[in-house]
Protein backbone atom coordinates (compact mmCIF):
# COMPACT_ATOMS: atom_id res chain seq x y z
CA UNK A 1 0.00 0.00 0.00
CA UNK A 2 1.34 3.40 -0.87
CA UNK A 3 1.75 5.77 2.04
CA UNK A 4 0.70 9.38 1.69
CA UNK A 5 4.07 10.12 3.33
CA UNK A 6 6.50 9.40 0.53
CA UNK A 7 9.75 10.15 2.27
CA UNK A 8 10.66 10.57 5.91
CA UNK A 9 13.96 11.44 7.55
CA UNK A 10 14.36 10.79 11.26
CA UNK A 11 17.19 12.33 13.26
CA UNK A 12 19.66 12.30 10.37
CA UNK A 13 23.20 13.39 11.17
CA UNK A 14 26.18 13.38 8.85
CA UNK A 15 29.82 14.33 9.33
CA UNK A 16 32.85 14.44 7.09
CA UNK A 17 35.99 12.95 8.68
CA UNK A 18 38.98 14.39 6.91
CA UNK A 19 41.10 14.33 9.06
CA UNK A 20 38.99 15.97 11.77
CA UNK A 21 35.28 15.39 12.13
CA UNK A 22 33.13 18.17 10.71
CA UNK A 23 29.37 17.88 11.22
CA UNK A 24 27.51 18.62 7.97
CA UNK A 25 23.92 17.74 8.86
CA UNK A 26 22.54 17.99 12.38
CA UNK A 27 19.40 16.25 13.58
CA UNK A 28 17.38 16.49 10.37
CA UNK A 29 13.72 15.50 10.66
CA UNK A 30 11.42 15.98 7.72
CA UNK A 31 8.75 14.32 5.67
CA UNK A 32 7.30 14.94 2.23
CA UNK A 33 3.79 13.83 1.32
CA UNK A 34 2.16 12.81 -1.93
CA UNK A 35 1.27 15.84 -4.08
CA UNK A 36 3.44 18.21 -2.06
CA UNK A 37 5.69 20.64 -3.93
CA UNK A 38 8.49 21.43 -1.46
CA UNK A 39 11.61 23.52 -1.92
CA UNK A 40 14.81 23.47 0.13
CA UNK A 41 16.63 26.79 0.44
CA UNK A 42 19.68 28.12 2.27
CA UNK A 43 23.11 29.56 1.62
CA UNK A 44 25.74 27.62 -0.31
CA UNK A 45 27.40 25.08 1.96
CA UNK A 46 24.47 24.80 4.38
CA UNK A 47 23.97 21.12 3.54
CA UNK A 48 21.08 21.24 1.03
CA UNK A 49 22.67 19.05 -1.64
CA UNK A 50 24.18 16.70 0.95
CA UNK A 51 20.70 16.21 2.39
CA UNK A 52 19.25 15.55 -1.07
CA UNK A 53 21.92 12.89 -1.73
CA UNK A 54 21.00 11.14 1.52
CA UNK A 55 17.25 11.36 0.87
CA UNK A 56 17.79 9.93 -2.60
CA UNK A 57 19.76 6.96 -1.12
CA UNK A 58 22.89 7.90 -3.11
CA UNK A 59 24.78 8.64 0.10
CA UNK A 60 24.43 5.97 2.79
CA UNK A 61 27.07 7.26 5.20
CA UNK A 62 24.91 8.92 7.86
CA UNK A 63 23.30 8.31 11.24
CA UNK A 64 19.54 8.22 11.71
CA UNK A 65 16.83 6.67 9.61
CA UNK A 66 15.42 7.22 6.13
CA UNK A 67 12.04 5.77 5.15
CA UNK A 68 10.84 5.73 1.56
CA UNK A 69 7.21 4.76 1.06
CA UNK A 70 7.18 3.51 4.66
CA UNK A 71 10.19 1.22 4.21
CA UNK A 72 13.46 1.81 6.05
CA UNK A 73 16.55 2.11 3.84
CA UNK A 74 18.83 1.08 6.69
CA UNK A 75 21.26 -1.71 5.87
CA UNK A 76 19.96 -2.23 2.34
CA UNK A 77 22.43 -3.50 -0.25
CA UNK A 78 23.55 -1.15 -3.00
CA UNK A 79 21.65 -3.09 -5.68
CA UNK A 80 18.42 -2.79 -3.64
CA UNK A 81 18.98 0.94 -3.18
CA UNK A 82 19.65 1.31 -6.90
CA UNK A 83 16.30 -0.33 -7.57
CA UNK A 84 14.52 1.98 -5.10
CA UNK A 85 16.14 4.98 -6.81
CA UNK A 86 15.16 3.83 -10.24
CA UNK A 87 11.62 2.86 -9.32
CA UNK A 88 10.54 5.43 -6.75
CA UNK A 89 12.65 8.54 -7.38
CA UNK A 90 12.93 10.71 -10.47
CA UNK A 91 15.93 13.04 -10.67
CA UNK A 92 16.28 16.43 -12.33
CA UNK A 93 19.67 18.10 -11.92
CA UNK A 94 21.06 21.50 -12.86
CA UNK A 95 22.78 19.86 -15.83
CA UNK A 96 20.40 17.67 -17.76
CA UNK A 97 22.88 14.78 -18.31
CA UNK A 98 21.26 13.73 -21.57
CA UNK A 99 23.23 11.32 -23.73
CA UNK A 100 24.12 13.02 -27.00
CA UNK A 101 24.41 9.82 -29.00
CA UNK A 102 20.73 9.06 -28.34
CA UNK A 103 17.53 10.66 -29.55
CA UNK A 104 15.28 12.55 -27.16
CA UNK A 105 12.89 9.58 -27.08
CA UNK A 106 15.68 7.11 -26.24
CA UNK A 107 16.96 9.40 -23.47
CA UNK A 108 13.51 9.48 -21.88
CA UNK A 109 13.15 5.69 -22.13
CA UNK A 110 16.52 4.87 -20.53
CA UNK A 111 15.56 4.57 -16.85
CA UNK A 112 12.54 2.51 -17.93
CA UNK A 113 14.69 0.06 -19.88
CA UNK A 114 16.88 -0.27 -16.80
CA UNK A 115 13.93 -0.98 -14.52
CA UNK A 116 12.50 -3.48 -16.99
CA UNK A 117 8.93 -3.16 -15.73
CA UNK A 118 7.34 -2.38 -19.08
CA UNK A 119 7.93 -3.71 -22.59
CA UNK A 120 9.94 -1.52 -24.92
CA UNK A 121 6.81 -0.73 -26.92
CA UNK A 122 4.91 0.31 -23.80
CA UNK A 123 7.88 2.43 -22.71
CA UNK A 124 8.00 4.18 -26.03
CA UNK A 125 4.31 4.96 -25.72
CA UNK A 126 4.78 6.28 -22.16
CA UNK A 127 7.80 8.35 -23.16
CA UNK A 128 5.81 9.99 -25.96
CA UNK A 129 2.98 10.71 -23.53
CA UNK A 130 5.38 12.53 -21.19
CA UNK A 131 6.96 14.46 -24.05
CA UNK A 132 3.47 15.46 -25.15
CA UNK A 133 2.59 16.54 -21.62
CA UNK A 134 5.67 18.78 -21.67
CA UNK A 135 4.97 20.15 -25.14
CA UNK A 136 8.03 18.71 -26.88
CA UNK A 137 6.73 15.56 -28.58
CA UNK A 138 7.73 17.04 -31.96
CA UNK A 139 11.39 16.84 -30.82
CA UNK A 140 11.24 13.11 -30.02
CA UNK A 141 13.44 11.89 -32.87
CA UNK A 142 16.02 14.67 -32.69
CA UNK A 143 19.39 14.12 -31.13
CA UNK A 144 19.73 15.70 -27.69
CA UNK A 145 22.40 18.05 -29.08
CA UNK A 146 19.85 19.79 -31.31
CA UNK A 147 17.76 21.14 -28.43
CA UNK A 148 17.87 24.43 -26.55
CA UNK A 149 18.73 24.48 -22.83
CA UNK A 150 15.08 24.83 -21.83
CA UNK A 151 14.04 21.94 -24.07
CA UNK A 152 16.80 19.74 -22.69
CA UNK A 153 15.59 20.35 -19.17
CA UNK A 154 12.06 19.37 -20.22
CA UNK A 155 13.44 16.14 -21.67
CA UNK A 156 15.20 15.54 -18.34
CA UNK A 157 11.85 15.98 -16.56
CA UNK A 158 10.15 13.53 -18.94
CA UNK A 159 12.96 11.06 -18.25
CA UNK A 160 12.50 11.55 -14.49
CA UNK A 161 8.80 10.69 -14.87
CA UNK A 162 9.14 7.56 -16.99
CA UNK A 163 8.96 5.02 -14.14
CA UNK A 164 6.07 6.76 -12.33
CA UNK A 165 8.24 7.75 -9.39
CA UNK A 166 6.74 8.51 -5.99
CA UNK A 167 8.87 11.65 -5.77
CA UNK A 168 10.81 13.93 -8.10
CA UNK A 169 14.00 15.31 -6.57
CA UNK A 170 15.70 18.29 -8.15
CA UNK A 171 19.09 19.80 -7.42
CA UNK A 172 18.98 23.36 -8.80
CA UNK A 173 16.94 22.25 -11.83
CA UNK A 174 16.55 25.85 -13.02
CA UNK A 175 20.09 26.91 -12.09
CA UNK A 176 21.21 27.06 -15.71
CA UNK A 177 18.05 28.46 -17.24
CA UNK A 178 16.98 31.99 -18.12
CA UNK A 179 13.88 33.56 -16.63
CA UNK A 180 11.49 32.38 -19.31
CA UNK A 181 12.61 28.74 -19.14
CA UNK A 182 12.70 28.82 -15.34
CA UNK A 183 9.04 29.81 -15.51
CA UNK A 184 8.26 26.92 -17.89
CA UNK A 185 9.93 24.40 -15.56
CA UNK A 186 8.18 25.85 -12.52
CA UNK A 187 4.80 25.54 -14.22
CA UNK A 188 5.52 21.94 -15.20
CA UNK A 189 6.40 21.07 -11.60
CA UNK A 190 3.29 22.84 -10.33
CA UNK A 191 1.11 20.95 -12.78
CA UNK A 192 2.71 17.64 -11.75
CA UNK A 193 1.89 18.37 -8.12
CA UNK A 194 -1.67 19.60 -8.63
CA UNK A 195 -2.91 17.44 -11.48
CA UNK A 196 -0.89 14.26 -11.00
CA UNK A 197 -0.36 14.45 -7.21
CA UNK A 198 3.37 14.10 -7.73
CA UNK A 199 5.57 14.79 -4.70
CA UNK A 200 8.46 17.14 -5.52
CA UNK A 201 11.48 18.08 -3.43
CA UNK A 202 13.56 20.77 -5.10
CA UNK A 203 16.80 22.35 -3.89
CA UNK A 204 16.94 25.89 -5.27
CA UNK A 205 18.86 29.15 -4.94
CA UNK A 206 16.04 31.06 -6.56
CA UNK A 207 13.92 32.83 -3.92
CA UNK A 208 11.06 33.62 -6.30
CA UNK A 209 10.89 29.94 -7.36
CA UNK A 210 10.86 28.80 -3.72
CA UNK A 211 8.29 31.38 -2.63
CA UNK A 212 5.69 29.86 -4.96
CA UNK A 213 6.10 26.23 -3.85
CA UNK A 214 3.64 24.73 -1.29
CA UNK A 215 6.28 24.62 1.37
CA UNK A 216 9.79 25.93 1.99
CA UNK A 217 12.34 24.08 4.10
CA UNK A 218 15.03 26.51 5.13
CA UNK A 219 18.47 25.29 6.13
CA UNK A 220 21.34 26.96 7.91
CA UNK A 221 24.61 25.36 9.02
CA UNK A 222 23.36 21.82 8.54
CA UNK A 223 20.11 22.32 10.40
CA UNK A 224 16.54 22.87 9.31
CA UNK A 225 15.57 26.22 10.78
CA UNK A 226 12.13 26.47 9.19
CA UNK A 227 9.89 23.94 7.49
N, C-alpha and C positions, 0 to 999 in steps of 0.2 A: 504493500500500500504506500502510495506517495504521501509524504508528510507535507503540510503546508509550510513547515520550516525546512528550507532546502539545505541551508548550511549553518552550522553552529560551532563557534569557537569558545572553549571553556578554559579560562585561566592560562592562556598561551604566553609563554615566555621564550625568548630566544637571545642567545649571546654569541658574539664572535670571540674566538679564543686565539689571538694571534699577536704577540705571545701572551699578552694579558687579556683577561676576560672583560669584554665590553658588552653591557646589556643593550640589545637593539629593540626588543619588544618587551613590554612589561605588563603582565596581567591583563591580557586582551580577552574581553568577553564580548561576543557579538553574535547576532543571528540575522539571517536574511530570509524573508518569506517569499513564497510564490507570488509573482506579479509585482514585486517591489523593485523599484528603480532607485538604487542607492549609489551615492558617490562617496569616495574617500578623498579627503583633502588634507593639506598640511604642507609645511615647508619641505624643500628638498632635504633628504637625509632623516626625515622624521620616522621612517619605517613603513611607509605606505606600500612600496613595491615588495619589500620583504614579507609583509603581511599577506599580500596577494599571492606570493609564491607558496606560502605555507597553506593558505586556504585552498589553493588549486592542487595541493598534494605534490607539487614539484620539489618542495623543500621539506624534508622529513626530520630535520635536525632541530627539534624544539621540545619544550616541556609543555604539558597541558594536553587537552584533548580536542580533536577536530571530528565533528560528525557531519557526514554528507548524506542527505536523505535519511536521517535517523541512524545511520550506521557509522560506528567509530572507525577511523582510519588508522588507529594505533596498531603497530606491529604488522601491518599488511606488507606483503612482498611487493617489490617494484613492479612486477608484471600485473599484479592486481590493481595497484594504484594507476598504472598506465591505462588499464581498462576503464577504471572509474573516470579518469580524465577524459578519455575519448568518448565515453558514453554519456556522462552527466554534465560535463563542463564544456562550454564553447569559449574559445579565446579570441580576443581582438586586441592586437598590440599597436603601439605607435607606428611601427613599420609593418607593412601588411604581410611580409614573408610569403609572397606568392612565388610559385616556381615558374620562371620565365619560359622553360622549354615546354610547358603545358598550356593548353587553352584555358580560358576562364572556366568553362564547364568542368574540365578535368580537375582544376584547382579546387573547385567547390566540392567535387565528389571525393576527394582524397581521404578525409577522415572517415567517410562512410565505407570506403573500400577496406580501410584498415579495421574497422569495427566488424565488418562482415555480417551485418544484421539483415541487410536488404540485398536483393539481387542487383546486378549492375544496371539493369534496365529500370528497375524501380528507383535506384539512386539517381539515375540520369533525370528521371521524371521529377523527383523531389528537388534536385539541384535547379532545374529549370523553373520550378514553382517559386523557389526562394529568389532566384534572379528576377523573376517577374514581379514578385512582391517589392523588390528593391529598385524596380524600374530600369534594369540593365539586361533584360533577357536578349536584347538585340546584339549584345556584345559577347554572347556565349561562346562563339567559335573563334573569337580573336585570341591572339596570344596575349598573355598578361602584360607584355612590354608595350602594347599598343594603347593602353588605357591611361587616363589622367589619374592624378593622385586620389581625387575624390572617388573615382570609379573603382580604383584598386581597393580602397577601404571598404566600399560596398561589397565587393567580391569577398573580401575577408570576413565580412559579417555573414554573408550567405554561407560561406564555408563553416563558420562557427555554428550555424543553425542546422547543418545537415543531419546530425544525429539526434535531433530533438533534445538538446541538453536541458537539464533542470535549471541551469544558471549560465548566463554569459558573463565572463570576467573580462574587463578591459584595462589595460595599462596604458594610460594616456592615448586612447584611440583617436583623439582629434589633435594630438600634439603636433602633427606635421601638416595639418590642413588649414586652409584659409577660412575666413569667416563664413563664407557661403557654404562650403563643404562641411564645416563644423556643424552648421545649422541642419544640413541634410542628415548627417549621422545622428544628431540629437533627436530629430524627428523620427527616424527609423527606430531608435531605442525606445522612444516614448510609445510608439505604436506597438512595438513588441510587448511592452509591459501592459498597456491598456487592452489591446485587442487579443493578444495571445497569452496573456498572463505569464509572460516570461520574467523570471527573476534576473536582475542585472546588478552587477557590482563593478563600478567603474572608478579607477583611480584617475584623478584629473588635477591639472594645475589651473584650470580655467574656471574662475569664480562664477562667471555668468552661466556656464554649463551646469556647474554643481547646484547653483541656486534654484534651478528649475527641476531638479530631480525630486522624487518623493521624500528623500531623506538624505541628510548629509552626516557622514561620520568624520569628525575632525580629529586629527592626530597631532601630537606634539611630543617630541623626545621619546618616541616609542610607546606612548600611551594614547588611549582614546580619551579625549577631553570633552567630547560632545558627540552624542549619537541620537 
